Amino acid sequence: MSQTEGEGNDRRLSVRGAALSVALLVFLVYCPVLRNGFVGWDDDIYVYQNPRLHHLSLPALLRAFTSIHPSGNWHPLTELSHAADCALWGMNAKGHHLTSLLLHGLNAGLVVALAFALARARSAERHARTIVAAIAAGLLWGLHPLRVESAAWVSERKDLLCASFYLGALLCYLRYAREIGGEPAHKKRFYLGALTCFLLALLSKPMAVSLPLVLVILDAYPMERFRRGRPWRLLTEKLPFLVLAAASAFITLKAQRAGGAFRALHGLPLGTRLLVAARATVSYLGKTLWPSELLPLYSYPQNVSWVSWRFGAPLLVLALLGAACVWLARRNRAWLATLLCYLLALLPAVGIVQVGPQAMADRYTYLPAVALSILAGAGFGILWERAAALPSRWQSPPLVLAMALAPGILASLSIRQMAVWHDSETLWTQVIRYEPWNTEAYNNRASFYFDQGDYASALTDYNAALSFAPQVTPAHATKRRSAYFNDRAITYVRLEKMTEAIADASEAIRLRPDHADYYQNRSNMYRRLGMTEKAAADWRQAQALRAVASGQPAH
């Protein structure tokens, strides 16, 4: 073996060792999650009340690919991973969390490998600094408390799987792009590897659609392929990626519409969405630098306006940040490339196409934050190199302290955030603590108390939800209020307060006279009171509505 080959093997071993060490450390830090259970927020429909996961069979495999999940999502690979967990662990939450933590640790190791590959694309020298930068990137990304939601929430398995294959696609593509002048078969293997990983990422979560544009950015910097090759050829090789991304986007929008999670533009104007998206983007950056008040659900803001400082200031911040990166690009394009990769990775979830009631979510930073962490890791590498040039008495203690301080602080904050996801009560109490007007949080915590048999606490939270629920006429607000009245009516039944129960059931029907279950619930209440005629009338109405909904003639 030649000396050059030996150095290359040593380098690969050191990178793999660094990636494995970071993956193991991140896994160990996140081990407190194993004490958590399922939460009553999507974990029910995704896992423990999902009949689609009861049998891991060929029909179940086909159904995952050919049908839309009840949540309004199409992510067959994620559903299959949940099915595999159910087959392996049953409904033991610890086993499901263990799988998630293994994936999160793997992703931290992949970030190390990606940071090293990107740094090597710029310079073949300074191996020690590059390793330090890669380790710092993996730790800053993997230990950050913004990652807790994706790693500690079983339902967010889709984030973890998508990131694994997304990062794998980037690594394969960088290897393909680096093989200039190599054997065609060798290059083709890495290209097909990138394309396959991209497909698997899309099958895990459609947020991966940003990958083709991110590849174009990497071609420009740091790979410098536009200077060495023909631009049209570089763009043409992205066409298969674009076709897959377009197909995924089409299926996702169709699935969200079918599941009722998609909010139309006329219900939420485009201008409002843009302002909220800009505010969320800046908030993510702020929480990356200062991770505080991290909530499972950030309520959608009211009174959104261009002239409000709450929404005007984020637009100004983004404009100034973009201008600064463009100005810095004359000397170092890393800042501009990082900002573009961050914005592109965030774009599918920033809220331009609004899905769900949230204004933002910590889990949406899982992929975008990789770019920020790699840039921050490069900064750590530069500081390490400069510190190494100092006299020996100034090197070790300050250097070790500086390298350990930031990951240590992030790890402690993450451990504290993991406790928020212990169960539904801790989850929604955290939201209510910072957003005491959040109706969804009160309603969800009330559901938890109801399931625990604590009907008095459930009633208190349903009262709070109704007191804060908007009484205006938008369809989504009316739907929520009617559901709150119906749930409170059922709680009154358990408390043997039938007069209040019927009053709430009647109000739910007034708000949504087309909901069959509301008539069925009131029919049961009338029957308990011996009011058989009213019970029969509500039962017939419920049957008629169900017949209309199913397209069958009413009897």
C-alpha positions as MATLAB code, in Angstrom:
seq = 'MSQTEGEGNDRRLSVRGAALSVALLVFLVYCPVLRNGFVGWDDDIYVYQNPRLHHLSLPALLRAFTSIHPSGNWHPLTELSHAADCALWGMNAKGHHLTSLLLHGLNAGLVVALAFALARARSAERHARTIVAAIAAGLLWGLHPLRVESAAWVSERKDLLCASFYLGALLCYLRYAREIGGEPAHKKRFYLGALTCFLLALLSKPMAVSLPLVLVILDAYPMERFRRGRPWRLLTEKLPFLVLAAASAFITLKAQRAGGAFRALHGLPLGTRLLVAARATVSYLGKTLWPSELLPLYSYPQNVSWVSWRFGAPLLVLALLGAACVWLARRNRAWLATLLCYLLALLPAVGIVQVGPQAMADRYTYLPAVALSILAGAGFGILWERAAALPSRWQSPPLVLAMALAPGILASLSIRQMAVWHDSETLWTQVIRYEPWNTEAYNNRASFYFDQGDYASALTDYNAALSFAPQVTPAHATKRRSAYFNDRAITYVRLEKMTEAIADASEAIRLRPDHADYYQNRSNMYRRLGMTEKAAADWRQAQALRAVASGQPAH';
ca = [
       0.000    0.000    0.000;
       1.309    3.451   -0.881;
       1.702    6.213    1.684;
      -1.124    8.203    0.062;
      -3.504    5.240    0.229;
      -2.573    4.669    3.865;
      -3.272    8.305    4.733;
      -6.626    8.061    2.941;
      -7.588    4.962    4.924;
      -6.512    6.607    8.214;
      -8.574    9.660    7.316;
     -11.676    7.576    6.591;
     -11.203    5.684    9.846;
     -10.895    8.913   11.816;
     -14.059   10.314   10.224;
     -15.976    7.136   10.903;
     -14.706    7.086   14.467;
     -15.757   10.705   14.953;
     -19.217   10.049   13.469;
     -19.709    6.944   15.603;
     -18.576    8.754   18.779;
     -20.965   11.660   18.170;
     -23.830    9.263   17.367;
     -23.214    7.347   20.605;
     -22.965   10.509   22.717;
     -26.187   11.955   21.279;
     -27.965    8.639   21.877;
     -26.809    8.541   25.518;
     -27.875   12.131   26.179;
     -31.343   11.376   24.806;
     -31.789    8.173   26.822;
     -34.133    9.900   29.369;
     -36.756    9.768   26.592;
     -36.996    6.021   27.275;
     -38.883    6.902   30.475;
     -41.607    8.629   28.462;
     -44.822    7.067   27.257;
     -47.047    7.775   24.299;
     -48.816   11.127   24.181;
     -52.425   11.648   23.175;
     -51.485   13.801   20.221;
     -51.249   11.815   16.980;
     -49.613    8.878   18.777;
     -53.094    7.362   18.986;
     -53.915    7.539   15.272;
     -50.341    6.738   14.222;
     -49.579    3.926   16.659;
     -51.556    2.640   19.607;
     -55.070    3.013   18.152;
     -54.101    2.396   14.529;
     -55.655   -0.880   13.287;
     -53.459   -0.700   10.165;
     -50.448   -1.675   12.306;
     -51.904   -4.761   13.980;
     -50.524   -7.206   11.430;
     -47.265   -6.886    9.519;
     -48.318   -8.723    6.347;
     -48.159   -8.346    2.582;
     -51.651   -6.741    2.398;
     -50.566   -4.295    5.115;
     -47.445   -3.453    3.119;
     -49.495   -2.804   -0.001;
     -52.082   -0.763    1.924;
     -49.353    1.530    3.249;
     -48.407    2.435   -0.320;
     -51.864    2.565   -1.870;
     -53.958    4.383    0.748;
     -53.868    7.675    2.616;
     -53.304    7.634    6.363;
     -56.318    8.800    8.447;
     -54.261   11.853    9.470;
     -54.301   13.053    5.858;
     -50.688   12.067    5.141;
     -49.064    9.695    2.695;
     -45.758    8.447    4.094;
     -45.720    4.675    3.550;
     -42.165    4.085    4.754;
     -42.918    5.789    8.059;
     -46.052    3.702    8.492;
     -44.090    0.546    7.807;
     -41.511    1.524   10.443;
     -44.319    1.923   12.998;
     -45.721   -1.448   11.932;
     -42.309   -3.056   12.416;
     -42.052   -1.525   15.883;
     -45.512   -2.818   16.800;
     -44.511   -6.291   15.633;
     -41.276   -6.119   17.630;
     -42.315   -4.219   20.766;
     -46.104   -4.389   20.812;
     -47.476   -1.295   22.553;
     -44.475   -0.879   24.837;
     -43.654    2.806   24.369;
     -40.053    2.270   25.458;
     -39.347    0.122   22.393;
     -40.804    2.705   20.023;
     -38.726    5.431   21.673;
     -35.611    3.261   21.428;
     -36.008    3.013   17.648;
     -36.415    6.782   17.410;
     -33.314    7.426   19.512;
     -31.236    5.053   17.419;
     -32.308    6.940   14.295;
     -31.548   10.310   15.886;
     -28.090    9.157   16.918;
     -27.508    7.832   13.388;
     -28.537   11.200   11.952;
     -26.077   13.026   14.208;
     -23.333   10.766   12.884;
     -24.430   11.469    9.303;
     -24.210   15.208    9.992;
     -20.595   14.675   11.049;
     -19.880   12.818    7.798;
     -21.648   15.484    5.722;
     -19.805   18.352    7.425;
     -16.493   16.604    6.764;
     -17.371   15.916    3.115;
     -18.349   19.546    2.505;
     -15.186   20.830    4.172;
     -13.018   18.444    2.134;
     -14.670   19.728   -1.036;
     -13.100   23.124   -0.327;
      -9.690   22.014    0.864;
      -7.791   18.744    1.023;
      -5.519   20.054    3.769;
      -6.079   20.898    7.446;
      -7.455   17.496    8.299;
      -7.411   18.097   12.067;
      -9.431   21.313   11.800;
     -11.911   19.614    9.494;
     -12.466   16.751   11.946;
     -13.004   19.201   14.813;
     -15.465   21.197   12.707;
     -17.378   18.039   11.740;
     -17.602   16.835   15.358;
     -18.789   20.263   16.499;
     -21.444   20.325   13.757;
     -22.781   16.913   14.754;
     -22.923   17.793   18.447;
     -24.469   21.229   17.953;
     -27.129   19.755   15.712;
     -27.850   16.531   17.587;
     -27.866   17.940   21.130;
     -29.869   21.091   20.427;
     -33.227   21.194   22.301;
     -35.016   22.039   19.049;
     -34.356   18.411   18.063;
     -36.222   17.039   21.087;
     -39.676   17.215   19.529;
     -38.652   15.029   16.599;
     -36.704   12.560   18.739;
     -39.059   12.325   21.740;
     -42.406   12.256   19.920;
     -43.111    8.798   18.520;
     -45.378   10.241   15.824;
     -42.461   12.214   14.410;
     -40.688    9.072   13.245;
     -41.191   10.564    9.784;
     -38.724   13.373   10.609;
     -36.050   10.919   11.661;
     -36.426    8.593    8.680;
     -36.656   11.452    6.203;
     -33.491   13.056    7.579;
     -31.574    9.760    7.483;
     -32.246    9.262    3.782;
     -31.942   12.989    2.967;
     -28.472   13.118    4.510;
     -27.612    9.838    2.811;
     -28.648   11.329   -0.538;
     -26.403   14.352    0.038;
     -23.426   12.158    0.927;
     -23.928    9.986   -2.161;
     -24.273   13.030   -4.384;
     -21.129   14.670   -3.018;
     -19.222   11.456   -3.695;
     -20.683   11.345   -7.216;
     -19.766   14.976   -7.887;
     -16.250   14.443   -6.557;
     -15.550   11.516   -8.905;
     -14.599   13.785  -11.818;
     -12.800   11.728  -14.440;
     -13.497    8.525  -12.574;
     -14.958    5.324  -13.941;
     -18.485    5.868  -15.344;
     -19.843    2.796  -13.553;
     -18.400    4.036  -10.267;
     -19.978    7.466  -10.693;
     -23.305    5.989  -11.781;
     -23.476    3.925   -8.605;
     -23.269    7.009   -6.391;
     -25.767    8.903   -8.556;
     -28.281    6.054   -8.299;
     -27.585    5.872   -4.578;
     -28.475    9.562   -4.192;
     -31.646    9.128   -6.247;
     -32.705    6.051   -4.266;
     -32.104    7.760   -0.925;
     -34.123   10.754   -2.124;
     -37.043    8.501   -3.042;
     -36.912    6.833    0.382;
     -36.796   10.256    2.060;
     -39.933   11.326    0.167;
     -41.662    8.085    1.163;
     -40.862    8.958    4.784;
     -41.940   12.613    4.729;
     -42.570   14.950    1.772;
     -40.513   17.736    3.381;
     -37.555   16.264    1.464;
     -38.776   17.948   -1.754;
     -36.151   20.677   -1.280;
     -33.269   18.318   -2.121;
     -32.951   19.026   -5.898;
     -32.471   22.755   -5.324;
     -30.056   22.116   -2.471;
     -27.996   19.967   -4.859;
     -27.791   22.895   -7.289;
     -26.493   25.109   -4.479;
     -23.859   22.520   -3.577;
     -22.823   22.379   -7.233;
     -22.147   26.122   -7.044;
     -20.564   26.012   -3.594;
     -18.519   24.255   -2.365;
     -18.171   21.844   -5.315;
     -17.549   24.614   -7.908;
     -19.025   22.395  -10.621;
     -20.521   25.288  -12.599;
     -17.004   26.636  -13.174;
     -15.682   23.268  -14.355;
     -18.595   21.874  -16.350;
     -21.488   22.790  -18.595;
     -24.377   24.360  -16.628;
     -27.093   22.700  -18.719;
     -25.635   19.284  -18.066;
     -25.582   19.934  -14.334;
     -29.208   21.036  -14.400;
     -30.258   18.105  -16.598;
     -28.895   15.566  -14.132;
     -31.322   17.016  -11.550;
     -34.390   16.216  -13.685;
     -35.058   12.773  -12.120;
     -34.905   14.404   -8.679;
     -37.332   17.125   -9.787;
     -39.774   14.562  -11.188;
     -39.817   12.684   -7.877;
     -40.226   15.941   -5.930;
     -43.139   17.064   -8.122;
     -44.888   13.702   -7.783;
     -44.465   13.781   -3.997;
     -45.833   17.345   -3.780;
     -48.884   16.392   -5.869;
     -49.669   13.321   -3.749;
     -49.149   15.260   -0.515;
     -51.530   18.084   -1.448;
     -54.130   15.566   -2.571;
     -53.775   13.607    0.673;
     -54.000   16.726    2.848;
     -57.124   17.884    1.052;
     -58.700   14.454    1.495;
     -57.779   14.431    5.200;
     -59.183   17.919    5.823;
     -55.872   19.314    7.124;
     -55.334   21.695    4.202;
     -56.571   25.257    4.782;
     -57.644   27.057    1.620;
     -56.305   30.475    0.653;
     -59.705   32.132    0.966;
     -59.825   31.017    4.620;
     -56.305   32.250    5.293;
     -55.116   34.940    2.833;
     -51.753   34.567    1.143;
     -50.516   37.856    2.602;
     -51.229   36.573    6.109;
     -49.388   33.359    5.395;
     -46.332   35.206    4.093;
     -46.144   37.412    7.184;
     -46.560   34.480    9.562;
     -43.989   32.494    7.561;
     -41.441   35.318    7.806;
     -42.040   35.622   11.535;
     -41.663   31.854   12.006;
     -38.423   31.782    9.987;
     -36.857   34.476   12.158;
     -38.213   32.825   15.319;
     -36.488   29.568   14.367;
     -33.193   31.440   14.009;
     -33.746   33.125   17.361;
     -34.574   29.864   19.109;
     -31.502   28.271   17.533;
     -29.319   30.927   19.153;
     -31.352   31.144   22.384;
     -33.532   28.035   22.841;
     -36.216   29.146   25.277;
     -40.001   28.797   25.526;
     -40.044   25.753   23.252;
     -43.648   24.620   22.844;
     -45.243   21.538   21.301;
     -47.890   23.759   19.676;
     -47.504   27.434   18.774;
     -50.952   28.913   18.216;
     -51.648   30.776   14.983;
     -51.361   34.545   15.607;
     -54.321   36.897   15.395;
     -54.486   40.412   13.931;
     -51.742   39.765   11.401;
     -50.803   43.013    9.660;
     -48.008   44.447    7.529;
     -47.800   47.532    9.766;
     -47.450   45.581   13.024;
     -43.909   45.486   14.396;
     -44.437   41.792   15.256;
     -44.581   41.020   11.551;
     -42.779   43.960    9.968;
     -39.603   43.484   12.026;
     -39.053   39.841   10.874;
     -39.308   40.962    7.238;
     -36.640   43.594    7.913;
     -34.427   41.038    9.667;
     -34.666   38.638    6.722;
     -33.903   41.421    4.245;
     -30.849   42.558    6.222;
     -29.657   38.978    6.695;
     -29.953   38.273    2.978;
     -28.144   41.509    2.066;
     -25.337   40.713    4.522;
     -24.873   37.210    3.082;
     -24.779   38.584   -0.469;
     -22.187   41.179    0.566;
     -20.087   38.548    2.345;
     -20.270   36.288   -0.721;
     -17.610   38.405   -2.406;
     -15.089   36.944    0.040;
     -16.776   33.804    1.365;
     -19.848   32.225   -0.214;
     -20.393   29.836    2.704;
     -22.763   32.291    4.429;
     -24.979   32.732    1.366;
     -25.007   29.003    0.568;
     -25.944   28.220    4.183;
     -28.788   30.746    4.204;
     -30.180   29.439    0.910;
     -29.991   25.800    1.999;
     -31.665   26.685    5.294;
     -34.512   28.610    3.633;
     -35.078   25.971    0.953;
     -35.187   23.111    3.457;
     -37.616   25.109    5.615;
     -39.863   26.288    2.763;
     -42.156   23.206    2.546;
     -43.141   23.578    6.224;
     -43.024   27.334    6.727;
     -46.780   27.757    6.237;
     -47.233   29.149    2.723;
     -49.332   26.025    2.184;
     -50.955   25.896    5.618;
     -51.538   22.435    7.086;
     -52.863   22.174   10.617;
     -53.545   24.848   13.257;
     -49.934   25.679   14.220;
     -47.999   28.799   13.240;
     -44.664   26.990   13.559;
     -43.223   23.825   15.097;
     -39.824   22.875   16.527;
     -39.832   19.686   14.438;
     -39.732   21.746   11.237;
     -36.136   22.736   12.042;
     -34.878   19.149   12.053;
     -33.543   19.233    8.474;
     -32.976   22.975    7.937;
     -30.808   23.264   11.054;
     -28.211   20.940    9.513;
     -26.948   23.807    7.329;
     -26.696   26.180   10.305;
     -24.906   23.577   12.428;
     -22.326   22.857    9.732;
     -21.559   26.564    9.423;
     -21.277   26.898   13.206;
     -19.074   23.794   13.306;
     -16.756   25.364   10.731;
     -16.438   28.328   13.083;
     -15.446   25.984   15.914;
     -12.824   24.422   13.651;
     -11.281   27.812   12.878;
     -11.196   28.742   16.584;
      -9.572   25.402   17.403;
      -6.877   25.926   14.775;
      -6.111   29.431   16.005;
      -6.051   28.314   19.621;
      -3.633   25.532   18.706;
      -1.203   28.194   17.481;
      -1.109   29.828   20.918;
       1.622   29.017   23.485;
       1.069   25.585   25.009;
       0.115   26.931   28.462;
      -2.905   28.696   26.893;
      -4.104   25.783   24.838;
      -5.527   22.841   26.735;
      -7.815   24.152   29.540;
      -9.490   26.993   27.596;
      -9.758   24.883   24.461;
     -11.345   21.918   26.213;
     -13.694   24.240   28.136;
     -14.776   26.092   25.002;
     -15.379   22.875   23.070;
     -17.394   21.322   25.907;
     -19.355   24.361   27.072;
     -21.785   24.827   24.169;
     -22.649   21.096   23.733;
     -22.929   20.752   27.517;
     -25.414   23.621   27.789;
     -27.433   22.292   24.859;
     -27.493   18.791   26.347;
     -28.800   20.052   29.704;
     -31.527   22.091   27.989;
     -32.498   19.103   25.859;
     -32.790   16.813   28.885;
     -35.118   19.340   30.504;
     -37.180   19.582   27.300;
     -37.487   15.782   27.141;
     -39.492   15.863   30.380;
     -42.124   17.987   28.607;
     -42.885   14.975   26.391;
     -43.332   12.553   29.293;
     -47.119   12.316   28.831;
     -50.087   14.336   27.603;
     -50.459   16.262   30.864;
     -46.873   17.539   30.907;
     -47.090   18.258   27.176;
     -50.150   20.498   27.251;
     -49.321   22.064   30.608;
     -46.150   23.387   28.961;
     -48.214   25.031   26.212;
     -50.716   26.514   28.670;
     -47.862   27.878   30.763;
     -46.694   30.143   27.931;
     -49.932   30.452   25.942;
     -52.788   30.504   28.480;
     -55.212   31.324   25.658;
     -54.382   28.200   23.597;
     -57.721   26.418   23.181;
     -56.208   23.310   21.576;
     -53.961   22.812   24.605;
     -56.882   23.007   27.051;
     -58.973   20.654   24.918;
     -56.181   18.097   24.583;
     -55.342   18.172   28.281;
     -59.058   17.792   29.051;
     -59.114   14.667   26.871;
     -56.208   13.270   28.888;
     -57.988   13.947   32.190;
     -61.192   12.404   30.801;
     -59.353    9.214   29.810;
     -57.847    9.082   33.311;
     -61.317    9.345   34.870;
     -60.638   12.799   36.333;
     -63.858   14.334   35.007;
     -63.743   17.393   37.245;
     -60.341   18.454   35.860;
     -61.536   17.660   32.344;
     -64.570   19.904   32.837;
     -62.348   22.751   34.053;
     -60.201   22.534   30.928;
     -63.196   22.258   28.584;
     -64.595   25.403   30.215;
     -61.287   27.171   29.577;
     -61.173   25.973   25.964;
     -64.656   27.347   25.306;
     -63.894   30.629   27.031;
     -60.937   31.261   24.712;
     -62.335   29.657   21.539;
     -63.167   32.301   18.913;
     -66.879   32.881   18.439;
     -66.526   34.208   14.907;
     -67.870   32.390   11.852;
     -64.870   30.878    9.974;
     -65.543   27.207    9.330;
     -62.488   25.932   11.217;
     -63.384   28.012   14.317;
     -67.002   26.842   14.266;
     -65.861   23.249   13.902;
     -63.601   23.554   16.940;
     -66.275   25.157   19.126;
     -68.822   22.504   18.224;
     -66.323   19.766   19.132;
     -65.610   21.447   22.482;
     -69.335   21.620   23.304;
     -69.798   17.982   22.360;
     -66.840   16.861   24.479;
     -68.022   18.911   27.449;
     -71.505   17.413   27.054;
     -70.059   13.899   27.367;
     -68.109   15.015   30.445;
     -71.310   16.342   32.004;
     -72.889   12.923   31.426;
     -70.077   11.273   33.401;
     -70.683   13.813   36.183;
     -74.433   13.015   36.103;
     -75.337   16.574   35.081;
     -77.811   15.712   32.337;
     -79.421   19.132   31.976;
     -76.072   20.761   31.235;
     -75.115   17.827   28.995;
     -78.192   18.205   26.779;
     -77.690   21.978   26.592;
     -74.109   21.516   25.354;
     -75.108   18.757   22.934;
     -77.799   21.014   21.491;
     -75.298   23.836   21.041;
     -72.895   21.481   19.250;
     -75.728   20.511   16.885;
     -76.647   24.164   16.306;
     -73.073   24.926   15.266;
     -72.755   21.798   13.087;
     -76.185   20.468   12.158;
     -74.615   18.069    9.633;
     -72.645   16.039   12.210;
     -74.287   12.653   12.774;
     -72.347   11.768   15.935;
     -73.687   14.839   17.748;
     -77.283   13.690   17.167;
     -76.340   10.181   18.270;
     -74.820   11.511   21.500;
     -77.894   13.612   22.313;
     -80.126   10.646   21.485;
     -78.282    8.595   24.114;
     -78.737   11.399   26.642;
     -82.487   11.618   25.990;
     -82.742    7.857   26.321;
     -81.083    7.957   29.753;
     -83.699   10.463   30.852;
     -86.558    8.337   29.464;
     -87.389   10.872   26.732;
     -87.900    8.171   24.111;
     -89.561   10.270   21.399;
     -86.767   12.837   21.336;
     -84.198   10.042   21.497;
     -85.795    8.308   18.509;
     -85.953   11.551   16.513;
     -82.229   12.245   17.061;
     -81.371    8.640   16.234;
     -83.257    8.861   12.925;
     -81.518   12.136   12.076;
     -78.116   10.597   12.811;
     -78.908    7.647   10.544;
     -80.104    9.940    7.773;
     -76.913   12.031    7.898;
     -74.737    8.912    7.819;
     -76.689    7.617    4.829;
     -76.137   10.900    2.977;
     -72.433   10.866    3.831;
     -72.043    7.302    2.541;
     -74.159    7.903   -0.570;
     -76.766    5.361    0.530;
     -80.529    5.994    0.551;
     -81.898    6.910    3.982;
     -84.289    4.460    5.666;
];
